[in-house]
């Protein structure tokens, strides 16, 4: 809560995320750092939703850019009588203290501030996304790949979002523990030789933890990614000091620390769904392992049964939240996950290989990119 002046004022603000196109304007999340008054500049330090007239100048704004604007900032408020969506509460729960609309004549970019690590990684994400856009990927494949690997959903069409949602696979497009787990497995595989060196295991673990947290910063620190990376960090530390770790205890500690650092996470839909799904899966884990061990099923049967069981429990665990927030429940999720989860692992692995070839300038990246394009399009279909 912040007492914004009732009249127009001049403010200095810092862009904290990429601009997002809306129907009639472009939304830009900013940290309003200071306000000009008769005494000079007064510190504000509040987040704001700045709706700006859509222009090329707005589209070119990057995280870390400093802008100066003149406008009347208001506390978040509802402008319609829509009872299904409380806009003011939604904005406030994201830590936003004020909103303002700016015509193109009422703001100006005044330079770059000293870039933080998060801002540098967000700009690096844009650099990676431009490689996608300059390659041969079609629009649908491009949007899905950017969401799967970079956590950027701006390129997803409404049709693609609706298709994944109706099929019960919307969780695939939101970076979560599944994506972090694949990244961890690849890092552990690539660094397995370090373990054989005496006294070097600590370096391997620190490198993996550092890369995982850098990835979380780059993709925007969503609640589901932070939860997954935090839990992975705790597991690595527990193994490092040769201690057993209870999955439910690790999940509880992750929730406690995240809420301690950012209490408004509690009202974040991503936080709620991520922890409810994970709690349900962990509750089933011991029963599933016992069942599969006792039945001694072959891998070709155990793998799909495991996916079906995990999908069913995760969906049932989030069922009340899905009805409350979205008023709908996917009916095809069991069949969809049988196809999408194996596909997702293949696409993520090939994406990492493609990035390695592209950044190293290896010509083979063109052929691998075409294969990745076909696989992603097949998954969309």
Secondary structure, 3 states (H helix, E strand, C coil): CCCCCCCCEEEEEEECCCCEECCCCEEEEEEEEEEEECCEEEEEEEEEEEEECCCHHHHCCCCCEEEEEEECCECCCCCCCCCCCCHHHHHHHCCEEEEEEECHHHEEEEEECCCCHHHHHHHHHHHHHHHHHCCCCCHHHHHHHHHHHHCCCCCCCHHHHHHHHHCCCHHHHCCCHHHHHHHHHHHHHHCHHHHCCCCCHHHHHHHHHHHHHHHHHHCCCCHHHHHHHHHHHHHHHHHHCCCCCCHHHHHHHHHHHHHHHCHHHHHCHHHHHHHHHHHHHHHHHHHHHHHHHHHCCCHHHHHHHHHHHHHHHHHHHHHHHHHHHHCCCCCCHHHHHHHHHHHHHHHHHHHHHHHHHHHHCCCCHHHHHHHHHHHHHHHHC
